[in-house]
Amino acid sequence: MVSTGSEGEMGCEGDIGLWRRIHALPEIDYANIHIWPYNWRWISQENVGGDLTAACEKTTEYIRRHAEIARELGKPLVIEEFGYPRDSFAFEPGSPTTARDAYYRHIFEQVIRSAAAGDIVAGCNFWGWGGAARPVHLSWQAGDDYCGDPAQEEQGLNSVFDNDHTTLREITAANRTLGLHAQALTATPGNGTPAALLRLLRETSARNRLLFGQQDFPFYGCDWAYRPGCCDVKACCGDYPAVLGCDLGEIELGTGHNLDGVPFDTMRREIVRQYERGGLTTVSWHPRNPLTGGDAWDVSDPGTVRSVLPGGRNHAKFLGWVDLAADFLNSLSTNDGTTVPVLFRPWHEHTGSWFWWGQRLCSTAEYEALWKMTVERMRDRGVRMLTVYSPNPCVTGLEYLERYPGDAWVDILGLDAYHSSDAGAFVTRLGASLGIMDQIARDHRKPYAVSETGMEGIPRADWWTGVLMQGIGEQRPAYVLVWRNALQTLKPGHFYAPYPGQVSQADFNRFYASPRTLFAADAANAFQ
């Protein structure tokens, strides 16, 4: 394939029309641009970090203008070169790259969103790979290593070296996500691979359908426990939920059961059964506090997250915990050896402060580092998963995204929102939050879901159609999951789905019969 090596408008002395005419030639197969914020004086040596936001805004606009023309020409657009200096305009390998990492992430997100939509921006190349080379002089001299910088520029200015670990982490995550989106574009919607799951969730939302799920539904119900095939929801409507929610909390203790007493062997077996009936499984994790030894709700020490990050006193211990979780997820195998993919939902409800990873217990940077460390470890261990980011109800998009790790690290947008007081207020709050999420999902090209919801005890007879569906309204989450039905002899009143004879059963059956909702039997063949 043939292209021009053009920088774009900036390489055509500001004449974007010239760039268009060049790339309109039939001999040119694809269009390309370069983006150099420092060379183009979008940033200064003295303010590499402070100028980052403006540089990203100009970058977005530069890509947008050229992508618009590329669409008209019907030719893919490749960001053939881009670069950004190190913090403080340093050149030494391994020196801080906070601004560079953020800029790379910004470029990658433009490409990821395009890939998710099947749009025109087809790829990007960072400049440049320095690898094991090390600059000896500020300007290259005979006998020096060849870095990623041309001889006339400062050696190390734009090079990515093999010890630039945070930058390499962003590159690796972006490549993985681009591969996922490429596979999802052609995958058949289903539950067999992460790409098929992603396609299923996209199709569900696009067709205005709604997968229904419940936490722990095959393990116990209001008046039974550990009876194979039993399920309160199925006893009401004749089908299982399409989404099973499970929790890995206390897998790190090695006791063989989770924080709610569910044996992990039973959990494994039921996740495989859910897969075989065509359903999905979402997995959360309430790990113990690794600093204090308390439970996930122990917020007595604000240094817990910091203690598990690299350099922290509990870092090695915590990585061992993540490995135990990964080992369990990798053990979800069918008889033919297929490993069941899951939706992994770590560090949820972080905009509250009731968990040790919550809003007031760590900084934004620490939370993002925790997320990336966990997800990277899981991916490195080969876990087949999509990741779900699930804060609490929000009033602005900025609030929702305040601790968002980035498009390469999150596959699905979630929301945990419970009905705990006035129905009207809940409907309004849920609808407003979903409206915000819907716009973010469009911007980021992500499916979204109500990852936890419900009204404890469901005292309102029309809650399903009169409250929940009113709150969802015209928005298009791919699934909604209500919390568990606890054994009533152990926890009276703690249930979130009906059982036979419960006051909301008739309305739940109307909810089930709605052409919009999908249960397990529907999910298996919904979009074949």
HELIX and SHEET records of a PDB file:
HELIX    1   1 GLU A    9  CYS A   12  5                                   4    
HELIX    2   2 ILE A   16  ALA A   24  1                                   9    
HELIX    3   3 GLN A   45  ASN A   47  5                                   3    
HELIX    4   4 LEU A   52  LEU A   73  1                                  22    
HELIX    5   5 ASP A   87  PHE A   89  5                                   3    
HELIX    6   6 THR A   98  ALA A  117  1                                  20    
HELIX    7   7 HIS A  165  THR A  186  1                                  22    
HELIX    8   8 PRO A  194  ALA A  206  1                                  13    
HELIX    9   9 ASP A  232  CYS A  237  1                                   6    
HELIX   10  10 ILE A  251  LEU A  253  5                                   3    
HELIX   11  11 PHE A  264  GLU A  276  1                                  13    
HELIX   12  12 THR A  304  VAL A  308  1                                   5    
HELIX   13  13 HIS A  315  ASN A  330  1                                  16    
HELIX   14  14 GLN A  359  LEU A  361  5                                   3    
HELIX   15  15 THR A  364  ASP A  380  1                                  17    
HELIX   16  16 GLY A  397  LEU A  401  1                                   5    
HELIX   17  17 ALA A  423  HIS A  444  1                                  22    
HELIX   18  18 TRP A  463  TRP A  463  1                                   1    
HELIX   19  19 TRP A  464  LEU A  468  3                                   5    
HELIX   20  20 MET A  469  ILE A  472  1                                   4    
HELIX   21  21 GLN A  505  ALA A  513  1                                   9    
HELIX   22  22 ALA A  520  ASN A  525  1                                   6    
SHEET    1   A 3 ALA A  31  ILE A  35  0                                        
SHEET    2   A 3 LEU A  77  PHE A  82  1                                        
SHEET    3   A 3 VAL A 121  PHE A 126  1                                        
SHEET    1   B 2 TRP A 129  GLY A 131  0                                        
SHEET    2   B 2 VAL A 160  PHE A 161  1                                        
SHEET    1   C 9 ILE A 412  LEU A 413  0                                        
SHEET    2   C 9 MET A 385  TYR A 389  1                                        
SHEET    3   C 9 VAL A 342  ARG A 345  1                                        
SHEET    4   C 9 LEU A 280  SER A 284  1                                        
SHEET    5   C 9 VAL A 243  ASP A 247  1                                        
SHEET    6   C 9 LEU A 210  GLN A 215  1                                        
SHEET    7   C 9 TYR A 479  VAL A 482  1                                        
SHEET    8   C 9 VAL A 450  GLY A 454  1                                        
SHEET    9   C 9 ASP A 416  TYR A 418  1                                        
SHEET    1   D 7 ILE A 412  LEU A 413  0                                        
SHEET    2   D 7 MET A 385  TYR A 389  1                                        
SHEET    3   D 7 VAL A 342  ARG A 345  1                                        
SHEET    4   D 7 LEU A 280  SER A 284  1                                        
SHEET    5   D 7 VAL A 243  ASP A 247  1                                        
SHEET    6   D 7 LEU A 210  GLN A 215  1                                        
SHEET    7   D 7 THR A 517  LEU A 518  1                                        
SHEET    1   E 2 TYR A 220  GLY A 221  0                                        
SHEET    2   E 2 TRP A 224  ALA A 225 -1                                        
END                                                                             
